[in-house]
Amino acid sequence: MRYVGYLFGGLAGAASACYAVVYLYRWEWNRAIFCLLLFVIVEILVVATMLLTRIARLERLLGEADTRTEEARRRLGQAPGPDVEGRFRWLDTEHLGTRDTHHVFVPVLLAAGVVLSGVAWVIQRIARLIGRPVSAGMLAGRLTALNAPSDTALGAEVQLEDLPAVAPARRVRAVALVAGSVLAVILLALVVDRLADATESRAQGVPESVASTVVFRVISREERDIAREVAARELWEGCRSSTGARPEYSALGRLDADVWVGVVRPALAEPDMMRLRGCLLDTSAFHARAEILGEGQVPPVR
């Protein structure tokens, strides 16, 4: 299911990026901005999903490590420890008989033995109080890597002899990754070059036509005729001024109730016509938008 989500996210991101490039080529800036915003949203969702997946995996691995540590600590606790009570029994006078014990009374030997035994007993008591929990925890943590994985944690029993001694080399995957990266870089370079060439402002040759015409329909929620006329003129004047050319004559005439024709003289070059068409399709004025019905060039009179 996770890979299906990645697939749909990748397709959505690729589609939004492609449409953004198309709208930039058509000079439809608002639509391009919307597609780029959608691309950023999809990218954030995909990255967030990947991060959440990795975090969940880390939590599962930490839980398994804690389980193994507790298991190792439990086994260490069950192991028989040294006989602490049996140490230094010769100091316990209750277990020493009173018969034939006076002949070992040597002052120097007795004093040295008592001092050394007392020091050893103090060290043993300190080590017993502070050493066992820390050492047991550290030893359990070190032995965690040596524990066999549990069946419930991994879902299947994996024997050590079933695993290969050396991981196989993934040459096919590496070659495919390198080839895909090179292909992606080449395609990105071609797209950037094509987009820069299409949107670059440069001096265009004057066409042989006398004038350029654009026929469009105004789609508005207003029922009043004056409101539609104001919206049509606002759309036309705003988009006509966005072209790189400076026309000497630009007229707007009505062909029908909602159909208008705009005439620009001298004629516009192809990049300027594409910019004018994209602006009319992309811009709205007074809750109205334009729908292109046709465009063309008026040939000179022979």
N, C-alpha and C positions, 0 to 999 in steps of 0.2 A: 504493500500500500504506500509505503514511503517513496519507493521509486516511481510509482504512478504519479504521486504529487510532484516529484522532481521533473517528470516528463511534461506534465501539463504546465508547470511553472516555466520550464525552458521554452516550450512552444509559445506561451503567452508573451514572454520576454522577447523572443525572436520576432514574433509578429508585430509587437509594438515598436521595436527598433526599425523593422523594415518599413512600416507605415510612417514612422517619423522621417526616415530618409525620403520617402516618396512625397510627403507633404512639404518637406523643405525644398525638394526639387520643383514642386508646383507653386512655391511661394505662398503656401497656406500656413502662416505662422501659428495661429491659434491652435489649429489641429495638430501641428507638429509638437507644440508645447504640451498639449494634452497627452499625446502618445509617449513623449519622453517622461512625463510624470507617471504615467502608467508603467513604463519600463522600470523606473526607479522603485515604485511600490512593489512590483513583482520581484525585483532583485532583493529588496529588503526582506520580503516574506520567505524567499528561498534560503537566504543566509540565516535568517532567524530559525527556520526549520532545521537546517543543518547543525546550528549551534545547540538547539534543544536536544537533538538526537545525540550529539556528542556528550552533552552534559548527562543525559540519561544513561549512556553507556558507561561513563566514568563513575556515576553513582552505583551502577550495578557491579562494576569491578571492585569498588571500595567495599561494598557489602559482602562480596565473596571473599575479599581479603580479610575482613573482620571475622567472618565465619571460620576461615581457616586458622586465624590466630587464636580464636577461642578454642577451637578443637585441639590445637597444639598445646595450649595452656592447660586444658582439661587432662590431656594425656600426661603431661608433665606432673600434674597434681596427683594422678593415680599411680605414678611410679613410686616404688618404695624408696624412702629417703634414708639417710644414714641414721644410725642409732645414736640420737643425741643424748638420751638419758644414760647410755652406757659409757659415755666419755668420762674420763678422769674419775673412774670409780675408786681408784686407790686413795682419793682424797676423802671419800665417804667413810667415816670411822665406824659406821654401823655394820658395814660389810667386812671390817677387819677384825680378826680375832684378837683378844687381849692376851692370848697365850703366845709366848716366845716372840713378842714384838718389841720388847725393850732393848734387845741386843743391837737393833738397827738405829738406835738413837745416836746419830752422829750430828753434832750441832751444825757444822758447815754444810753437810749434804742436805740436812733437813731444811735449813734456812734458804739455800739456793733452790731447792725443789719447791718449797712453798711459794717463793716469789715468782718463779717461772710459771708454776701452775696457775697462780692468781692472774698473772698477765695474760696467759693463754685463755683462761676462762673468761676474762673481760672481753678480749678480742672476739672470742667465739660467740658471746652473747650479743655484742654489737653487730657482728656479721649476721647473726640469726634474725635480728630485728629489722635491719634495713636492707639486707642483701637479697633475701628470698623473693619479695615481690618484684623488685627491679630486674634482678637477673632472670627470673622466670618470664617476665614480659619481654625483655630483650631477646632471650633465647627463643621464645615463641615467635617473635617477629622474624628472626633469622631463619627459623625452620619453616616459615610459611611457604617459601618458594619450593621446598622439598615435599610438601604435601601433595598428594594426588588430588586432582580436581574432582569435586563431587558430581554425581550424576544429575542431581536436581538443579544445580547451578548452571550447568552447561547444556542440559537437556538430553545428552547422549553420552554413553561411556566411551571414552577414547583411551586406548591402551598405548603405552609408551612405545612398544615395538611397532605399532601401526604407523607412527609418525616417521617421515624420512629424516635421515641424519643431517642432510643438507637440503635447504629449501631449493626447489627447482628454479632455474633462471627464467624470468618472464620476459624473454626477448621479443616475443610477438607483441605483447602489451606495450613494451617500451618503444618499439618501432612504430606502432600505431599511434601512440601518444605524440611522438616527434613529428610524424607525418601530418597528424591533425593540427598540431600547433603551427607548423609551417603553412599549411593550407589556410588556416584561419588568419594568419598574418598577411598572406597574399591577398585574400579576399577583402580584409579590412583596408589594406592599402589601395586596392582598386576602388572600393566604395568611396573612400575619402577623396581620392583623386577625381572620381566622376562627380561627386557632390561639389567639390571645390570648382571644378570646371563649369558645372551647371549654374552655380550661384555667383560666380565671379562677375563683378561689374566691369565691363570693358566697352570700348567704343565699337558700336555696331554700324555696319554699312546701311545707308539709307535705302529702303526698299523702293522698287519701281512703282509701287501702288500710289494712288493719289491720297487715299484715306483708309483708315481702319474702322471697322464697325463691330459692335458687340450687341447682341440681342439677348435680353434677360427678362425674367419674370420676377416681380416682387411678391414675396409671400409674407403676409403680415396678419396679425390677429385683429388689427383695426379694421372696422367696417367703413369708416369715413374715407371718402375719396381724397380729401385734402391731406389726411395723414399718410396715405399710401404715396401720394405725389411727393411730399416732403421727405419721406424715407427713401424713395427712389433717387431723388436728386442728391441727398446726403451720401448715399452709397456711391453714386457715380462720381461726385466731386472728390470724395475722399480717396477713392481708388485711382482715379485718373491722375491725381497729383502724386501718387506713390510710384509712378513709372519714372524711369530714368530720363525719358525724353521730355522736352518742353513743348507741347503742342501749341500751335498758334490759334487753333480753332477746335473747340470741343463742344458739341451740341448734344442735347438729350431730348429725344422726342418720344411721344406716346404712340404706340401702334394699336393697343387695345386697352381694356380697363386695367389690367395688371401687367401688360407687356410693354417694354420700353426698348428703345434702340439708342445707343450712344455712338457718335461719330467723332473720330479724332483725325485732325489733319495738321501737319503731314502724317503719313502712315507710320505706324509703330513697327519696330523690328520684332523678331520672334521672341527674344527674351523679355521685351517690354510687354508684348501681348500675353505672354505666360504670367508675368507679374500682375497685369491688370485682371486677367481671368482668375488667378488664385486669390487676389484681394476681394473680388466680388463674391466668390464662393465662401470666403472665410470671415468676412466682416458682417456685422449686424448693426443696424441703426434704428432706433425707435421701435424695438421689438420686431424688426423686419429683416429678412435676409433675401438674397438674390439667387436665382436659379438660371444658369447659362443655357440659353436655347440655341444659340449659334454665334459664330464669329466669322469674319472674313476680311478680305482686302478689296478695296475698290480699284479696279485697273484704270490706267490712264486712257483718256479719249484719244483714239487714233485719227 
